[in-house]
């Protein structure tokens, strides 16, 4: 599966200006953005996927364009897909903040 290069570039631009230990890696046909080795967000197809605090899943899924992240017929708790068409700059920034907040407490890999 190819990923939306324009959306990936928008994420990259935001990470350039953030004070994060961020890295990028292509996996499973997507481009993933990592914080200290932990996947925080990525772009698959035309959509963004983000890590969220598992306790915040209900609120995250109630936001426009959000849906559960399913992988190999399993719904992954703490992960949300966001439809690319809702990702204006403000919405993209909010989702990326949530992703980096969710990874902040994880130990480095």
Order of alpha helices (4+ residues) and beta strands (2+ residues): alpha-beta-beta-beta-beta-alpha-beta-beta-alpha
